[in-house]
Amino acid sequence: MKLDVETARELAYGRPGEVIDGFEVMVNEMVDTSRWSINHRLVVLDRESSSYWETYYSVGATEMQDERPFEWEGEVEFDEVEPVEVIRVEYRRV
């Protein structure tokens, strides 16, 4: 799926549960950092088709890096994903 930059940027600035142009933000999380950028993973639900879509974007790491989500793209490509339940083990002090 492809979205225009303005819509994708609005979704990137959204919070989980927020609905923008028929898409619900499911996940918007930081996944990595570099010296100049912070990388994020964005997963949205297309409420019309009930399908999930994922893309990645980066923003400037400091006020000196003027980098906004999807700044250098004409259209933003999203890949279809599906929700998967994951069970994990945690260890706590006794």
Contacts in CASP RR format, 6 or more apart in sequence:
PFRMAT RR
TARGET T0000
AUTHOR 0000-0000-0000
METHOD contacts of the structure
MODEL  1
MKLDVETARELAYGRPGEVIDGFEVMVNEMVDTSRWSINHRLVVLDRESS
SYWETYYSVGATEMQDERPFEWEGEVEFDEVEPVEVIRVEYRRV
1 46 0 8 1.000
1 53 0 8 1.000
1 77 0 8 1.000
1 78 0 8 1.000
1 80 0 8 1.000
2 75 0 8 1.000
2 76 0 8 1.000
2 77 0 8 1.000
2 78 0 8 1.000
3 11 0 8 1.000
3 75 0 8 1.000
3 76 0 8 1.000
3 78 0 8 1.000
4 74 0 8 1.000
4 75 0 8 1.000
4 76 0 8 1.000
5 70 0 8 1.000
5 73 0 8 1.000
5 74 0 8 1.000
5 75 0 8 1.000
5 76 0 8 1.000
7 20 0 8 1.000
7 21 0 8 1.000
7 23 0 8 1.000
8 55 0 8 1.000
8 57 0 8 1.000
8 69 0 8 1.000
8 70 0 8 1.000
8 76 0 8 1.000
9 68 0 8 1.000
9 69 0 8 1.000
9 70 0 8 1.000
10 20 0 8 1.000
10 21 0 8 1.000
11 20 0 8 1.000
11 23 0 8 1.000
11 25 0 8 1.000
11 28 0 8 1.000
11 42 0 8 1.000
11 44 0 8 1.000
12 28 0 8 1.000
12 40 0 8 1.000
12 42 0 8 1.000
12 57 0 8 1.000
12 69 0 8 1.000
12 70 0 8 1.000
13 69 0 8 1.000
14 20 0 8 1.000
14 25 0 8 1.000
14 28 0 8 1.000
15 25 0 8 1.000
15 28 0 8 1.000
16 25 0 8 1.000
16 26 0 8 1.000
16 27 0 8 1.000
16 28 0 8 1.000
17 24 0 8 1.000
17 25 0 8 1.000
17 26 0 8 1.000
18 24 0 8 1.000
18 25 0 8 1.000
19 25 0 8 1.000
19 47 0 8 1.000
22 46 0 8 1.000
22 47 0 8 1.000
22 48 0 8 1.000
23 44 0 8 1.000
23 45 0 8 1.000
23 46 0 8 1.000
23 47 0 8 1.000
23 53 0 8 1.000
24 44 0 8 1.000
24 45 0 8 1.000
24 47 0 8 1.000
25 42 0 8 1.000
25 43 0 8 1.000
25 44 0 8 1.000
26 43 0 8 1.000
26 44 0 8 1.000
26 45 0 8 1.000
26 52 0 8 1.000
27 41 0 8 1.000
27 42 0 8 1.000
27 43 0 8 1.000
28 40 0 8 1.000
28 41 0 8 1.000
28 42 0 8 1.000
28 43 0 8 1.000
29 40 0 8 1.000
29 41 0 8 1.000
30 38 0 8 1.000
30 39 0 8 1.000
30 40 0 8 1.000
31 39 0 8 1.000
31 40 0 8 1.000
31 41 0 8 1.000
31 56 0 8 1.000
32 38 0 8 1.000
32 39 0 8 1.000
33 39 0 8 1.000
33 61 0 8 1.000
34 61 0 8 1.000
35 61 0 8 1.000
36 60 0 8 1.000
36 61 0 8 1.000
36 62 0 8 1.000
36 65 0 8 1.000
36 67 0 8 1.000
37 58 0 8 1.000
37 59 0 8 1.000
37 60 0 8 1.000
37 61 0 8 1.000
37 65 0 8 1.000
37 67 0 8 1.000
38 58 0 8 1.000
38 59 0 8 1.000
38 60 0 8 1.000
38 61 0 8 1.000
39 56 0 8 1.000
39 57 0 8 1.000
39 58 0 8 1.000
40 56 0 8 1.000
40 57 0 8 1.000
40 58 0 8 1.000
40 59 0 8 1.000
40 69 0 8 1.000
41 54 0 8 1.000
41 55 0 8 1.000
41 56 0 8 1.000
42 54 0 8 1.000
42 55 0 8 1.000
42 56 0 8 1.000
42 57 0 8 1.000
43 52 0 8 1.000
43 53 0 8 1.000
43 54 0 8 1.000
43 81 0 8 1.000
44 52 0 8 1.000
44 53 0 8 1.000
44 54 0 8 1.000
44 78 0 8 1.000
45 51 0 8 1.000
45 52 0 8 1.000
45 53 0 8 1.000
46 52 0 8 1.000
46 53 0 8 1.000
51 80 0 8 1.000
52 80 0 8 1.000
52 81 0 8 1.000
52 82 0 8 1.000
52 83 0 8 1.000
53 78 0 8 1.000
53 79 0 8 1.000
53 80 0 8 1.000
53 81 0 8 1.000
54 78 0 8 1.000
54 79 0 8 1.000
54 80 0 8 1.000
54 81 0 8 1.000
55 76 0 8 1.000
55 77 0 8 1.000
55 78 0 8 1.000
55 79 0 8 1.000
57 69 0 8 1.000
57 70 0 8 1.000
57 76 0 8 1.000
58 67 0 8 1.000
58 69 0 8 1.000
59 67 0 8 1.000
59 68 0 8 1.000
59 69 0 8 1.000
60 66 0 8 1.000
60 67 0 8 1.000
70 76 0 8 1.000
END
